[in-house]
Amino acid sequence: MAEQQEASFEVSLKRLEEVVAALEKGDVSLNESMTMFEEGTALIRRCSTMLDQAEQQVLRLKKGTDGAPQELPFDGAED
């Protein structure tokens, strides 16, 4: 699990896709399925957190009162 915390978004997403594929295939035991499901939900939380953090770092350009571009934090709303 410690290596999961260090994994990039792309690595986490790839592992999540592997977990989903294995669960959809349906050829793992119930116990293994439950373990994989728990791993998958942890990966989803991790990816979601990373996406939320990335969204907060995005800056959006907007014209200021003098017509020059002004950097504002991304808030997800359109003016």
VENRA-V216385 format. One record per run of one state. SS is the DSSP state (@ for helix, = for strand, . for the rest). FROM is the first residue (numbers start at 1). LEN is the number of residues. If there is no record, write none. Layout:
SS/FROM/LEN
SS/FROM/LEN
This chain:
./1/1
@/2/5
./7/2
@/9/17
./26/4
@/30/28
./58/1
=/59/5
./64/5
=/69/5
./74/6
